[in-house]
Structure formats: C-alpha cells, structure tokens
Amino acid sequence: MTALVHTRAELAAARSAATGRVAVVMTMGALHEGHRQLMREARERGDFVLVTIFVNPLQFGPNEDFDKYPRTLDADVEACRAEQVDLVFAPDRDEMYPGGSPLVTLAAGPMGEILEGASRPGHFSGMLTVVAKLLLLTRADLAFFGEKDFQQLSLIRRMVRDLEIGAEIIGVPTVREADGLALSSRNRYLSAEQRQAALALSQALREGAAQSDAESALEAAGKILADEPGVQVDYLALTDPLLGPAPADGPARLLVAAKVGTTRLIDNVPLLLGEAA
C-alpha cells in the first residue's frame, strides 16, 4: 500500500519505520514511463521505495514554465501505487522552503556553467539545492536519476562525492517512445507537427553515435538538425563521460538541446570514439 505524506514530520515518521535499504526517486510530477522505469529499478534494488514529487521553483528561470508546469498529483500517486512504491512525499513550497527561498544554496561550479548551465543560469544551483535537501530529508541509501538529464546526473554524482553525502547515485538509461523520442513531461506541449520535428533530435544523436571520430559525429548530427526547420538548436556538444573535452579514443557523450516551437527539449547518447569504436 502506497502512503502519501505532505510534511517533513510525516516523512520523518515514515522514514524511521523503514527497514533495509531506502531507495528514492526524485521527480517534479507529471510522471511518465521514464519515471516508472526509475521506480522499477528502485524496487529491484531497494527494500523501501520512496518517490518525491515537488515542482522546485529554484531551478526555473524568469522566462521558463514554472507556472504552467503540469501538476497531476492524483494520477502520479496512482502510477506510484502501480509500481509498488512504499511512500510518496509531496510537499508544497512552504513545506520545502519555510520562510521563503533559502538564503544559502549550493553552487554548481564550473560543471554547472556549461551546456544547460550556460543557457539556464542558476538552474543547476536550484536543482542541487533541492536534491541535497531531499537526500538529507529522506536519508536515502540509493537515489535513481535518468540519463536523459545527463548533466544533472553528472552534477549530482559530483556533489555527493565532493560533499561526502552518503548515498549511491544510480543512472538509468533514457526511456524512449517507439519512434525514438526521449520521454519528457514537456512532450505534452508539442503539437503533432512539432512532435514530428522533434524526432530530429534522437535521429541526429543516433547518426552521430554511428561515427568513429569526433568531427564526423558532430558533422553527421549537425546536418540532420540543420535540415529540420522546426528545430532551433541551442547546443550540440561532444564531451567525455564527465563532461570534459571529448577524447580521441574511448567513451564519449553526444548531447543536444533545442527548442521545438516554444518547448525546450534535451537528449543525449553514449558513443565510442577512435579505435574503441
């Protein structure tokens, strides 16, 4: 039976009764199959599964979609029940940030100033602040995050390492529609025509990942994106798995962000370069 709590006191009481390894999946709600896959992974590896649902205002910029971000708590709790989640923590803004926005937040550092961070100043500071707070509140042993938000995953891993937070961070591969589109809560904003255009992102990444050197990977992916007029590219980047410069040989990551209409989408894939390919 999935319990739903809204306050930190209720969370603490439920957490104190939990036994074994506690696994947490942090979400902003509007749950889709990608979130459910995270829950399944958590259920497989954890003894007590906890899902948080909180639309975090700290990670939205002034021109972003905080007010229109979908809130679907009843449906989200039903999805959690279907995945045998033990506890859902769904606080409101005042519960998470009593007295208003926190005066002390986490700085993302150089890793948070590139790619998404360059386009969305302050986003990663807000994200890390709420993730750190939820890790402390839930006292989770395991935390599951999707690889679609690869820079976010990388920053959380680095934060946990640098600040000695005792939780294991586990990345889960991106869940996609049958046609390749990465699942996202923002996909619901796309019209049928825009959704068709958005397929260029995953198609570009697949074509880039099929190449064996950095120049060819970026060129192949860039051509597909340039040929789709409905896509406005923010960045197309090739990095190493830690978001540093791409290696000549070995594992790498190809990342893209673009606007389709007014909806901003991100995606990424792993690839091998050089002789390793």
C-alpha positions in Angstrom: 0.0 0.0 0.0 1.5 3.4 -1.0 1.3 6.0 1.6 1.1 9.8 0.7 2.6 12.4 3.1 3.0 16.1 2.7 5.1 17.3 5.6 8.6 16.8 6.8 7.3 15.5 10.1 5.2 12.9 8.3 8.2 11.9 6.2 10.5 11.6 9.2 8.0 9.3 10.9 7.5 7.1 7.9 11.3 7.0 7.2 12.0 6.0 10.8 9.8 2.9 10.3 11.5 1.8 7.1 13.8 -1.1 7.2 16.6 -2.2 4.9 17.9 0.0 2.1 15.9 3.1 1.2 15.7 4.0 -2.4 14.5 7.3 -3.6 13.3 8.6 -7.0 13.0 12.4 -7.1 10.5 13.9 -9.5 8.6 17.0 -10.3 5.5 15.0 -11.0 3.7 14.6 -14.4 5.0 11.1 -14.2 5.5 9.1 -17.4 7.1 5.7 -18.4 10.6 7.1 -17.8 9.8 7.8 -14.2 8.1 4.4 -13.8 11.3 2.8 -15.0 13.2 4.6 -12.3 10.7 3.2 -9.8 11.2 -0.3 -11.1 14.9 -0.1 -10.8 14.5 1.3 -7.3 12.1 -1.5 -6.4 14.6 -4.1 -7.6 17.5 -2.7 -5.6 15.9 -1.2 -2.6 13.9 -2.6 0.3 11.8 0.6 0.9 11.0 2.8 -2.2 10.2 6.5 -1.7 9.2 8.9 -4.5 9.3 12.6 -4.1 7.0 14.9 -6.1 7.9 18.6 -5.9 8.0 21.3 -8.6 11.1 23.1 -7.5 10.8 26.9 -8.1 14.6 27.4 -7.6 15.5 25.7 -10.8 13.2 27.7 -13.1 14.4 30.9 -14.7 12.1 34.0 -15.0 11.0 33.1 -18.6 10.6 29.4 -18.0 7.5 27.3 -17.5 7.1 27.1 -13.7 3.5 28.3 -13.6 2.4 26.1 -16.4 4.4 23.0 -15.5 1.8 20.2 -15.2 0.6 19.2 -11.7 -1.1 15.8 -11.8 -0.7 14.5 -8.2 -3.7 12.1 -8.2 -2.5 10.4 -11.4 1.1 10.4 -10.1 0.2 8.7 -6.9 -1.8 6.0 -8.9 1.3 5.4 -11.0 3.4 5.0 -7.8 0.9 2.6 -6.4 1.1 0.5 -9.7 4.9 0.3 -9.2 4.6 -0.7 -5.6 6.2 2.4 -4.2 6.0 2.4 -0.4 5.9 6.2 0.2 5.2 9.4 -1.8 6.4 12.7 -0.3 4.6 15.6 -2.0 5.4 18.8 0.0 4.2 22.2 -1.0 6.5 25.2 -1.5 6.2 26.5 2.1 7.0 23.0 3.5 10.2 22.7 1.5 11.3 26.3 1.9 9.8 27.6 5.1 10.1 31.4 5.3 10.7 31.7 1.6 13.5 30.9 -0.7 16.6 29.7 1.1 19.4 32.3 1.7 22.0 29.6 1.4 22.1 27.5 -1.8 24.6 25.2 -3.5 26.8 26.5 -6.3 27.2 24.1 -9.2 30.7 25.3 -10.0 32.4 25.0 -13.4 30.4 21.9 -14.4 27.2 23.9 -14.0 28.3 26.8 -16.2 28.4 24.9 -19.5 25.8 23.4 -21.8 22.4 23.7 -19.9 24.1 26.0 -17.3 25.1 28.5 -20.0 21.6 28.6 -21.3 19.8 28.5 -18.0 21.8 30.5 -15.4 21.0 29.4 -11.8 19.2 26.2 -12.9 21.8 23.8 -11.5 22.2 25.7 -8.3 18.5 25.3 -7.7 18.5 21.7 -8.7 21.4 20.7 -6.5 20.0 22.6 -3.5 16.7 20.7 -3.6 18.4 17.3 -4.4 20.8 17.8 -1.4 17.8 18.8 0.8 15.8 15.7 -0.3 18.7 13.4 0.2 19.1 14.7 3.7 15.4 14.6 4.5 14.9 11.1 3.1 18.3 9.7 4.3 18.2 7.5 1.2 20.8 4.9 0.6 20.2 4.8 -3.1 18.9 7.5 -5.5 17.9 6.9 -9.1 18.1 9.5 -11.8 17.5 9.2 -15.6 20.4 9.6 -18.0 18.3 11.9 -20.3 19.3 14.8 -17.9 22.9 13.7 -18.2 24.5 16.9 -17.0 22.1 16.9 -14.0 23.1 13.3 -13.2 26.8 14.2 -13.5 26.5 17.1 -11.2 24.6 15.2 -8.6 27.2 12.5 -8.6 29.9 15.1 -8.2 28.0 16.9 -5.4 27.6 13.6 -3.5 31.3 12.9 -3.9 32.6 16.3 -3.0 30.3 16.9 0.0 30.6 13.3 1.3 26.8 12.7 1.2 26.3 9.0 2.0 24.1 8.0 -0.9 24.8 5.9 -4.0 23.6 7.7 -7.2 22.4 5.4 -9.9 21.9 6.4 -13.5 19.1 4.7 -15.5 19.2 4.7 -19.4 16.8 7.1 -21.2 13.4 5.6 -21.9 12.1 6.4 -25.4 8.9 6.2 -27.5 8.9 3.6 -30.2 10.0 6.2 -32.8 13.0 7.3 -30.7 11.7 10.4 -29.0 13.0 10.7 -25.4 10.2 10.7 -22.8 9.8 14.0 -21.2 7.0 15.8 -19.2 7.4 18.6 -21.7 6.5 16.5 -24.7 2.8 17.1 -23.9 3.3 20.8 -25.0 4.2 19.7 -28.6 1.6 19.8 -31.4 1.5 16.8 -33.8 3.6 18.7 -36.3 6.1 19.8 -33.6 6.4 16.3 -32.3 7.3 15.1 -35.7 10.0 17.8 -36.0 11.3 16.8 -32.5 12.3 13.4 -33.8 15.3 15.1 -35.4 17.0 15.2 -32.0 17.1 11.5 -31.5 17.8 10.8 -35.2 20.7 13.2 -35.1 22.1 11.6 -32.0 21.8 8.1 -33.5 23.6 9.2 -36.6 26.3 10.9 -34.6 26.8 7.8 -32.4 27.4 5.7 -35.5 30.6 7.6 -36.4 34.0 6.8 -35.1 35.6 10.2 -34.7 34.5 13.4 -33.1 34.5 15.6 -36.2 32.3 13.1 -38.1 29.9 12.6 -35.2 29.3 16.3 -34.8 29.0 16.8 -38.6 26.6 14.0 -39.1 24.4 15.0 -36.2 24.5 18.7 -37.1 23.4 18.0 -40.7 20.2 16.3 -39.5 19.4 19.1 -37.1 20.1 21.8 -39.7 17.7 20.0 -42.2 14.8 20.3 -39.8 13.4 23.8 -39.9 11.1 23.2 -36.9 14.1 22.7 -34.6 16.1 25.7 -33.2 19.4 24.2 -31.8 20.7 25.7 -28.6 23.8 23.4 -28.5 25.2 20.2 -29.9 28.2 19.1 -27.9 30.5 16.1 -27.7 32.2 15.5 -24.3 33.8 12.8 -22.3 31.6 10.9 -19.8 32.4 13.5 -17.1 31.5 16.5 -19.4 35.1 17.3 -20.1 36.7 17.6 -23.6 35.9 14.7 -25.9 38.6 12.1 -26.1 40.1 11.0 -29.4 39.6 7.4 -28.4 37.2 5.8 -25.9 33.8 6.6 -24.3 32.1 9.9 -25.0 28.7 11.6 -24.8 26.9 13.4 -27.5 24.4 16.0 -26.1 21.8 18.2 -27.8 19.4 20.9 -26.6 16.9 22.6 -28.9 13.6 24.4 -29.0 10.7 23.0 -30.9 8.1 25.7 -31.0 8.3 27.2 -27.5 9.2 23.8 -25.9 12.8 23.2 -24.9 14.0 19.6 -25.2 17.2 17.9 -24.4 18.7 14.5 -25.2 22.0 12.6 -25.3 23.6 9.3 -26.2 26.8 7.5 -25.3 29.2 6.6 -28.0 32.7 5.2 -28.6 35.4 7.1 -30.5 38.5 6.0 -32.3 39.8 2.5 -32.1 37.4 1.7 -29.3 34.5 2.1 -31.7 
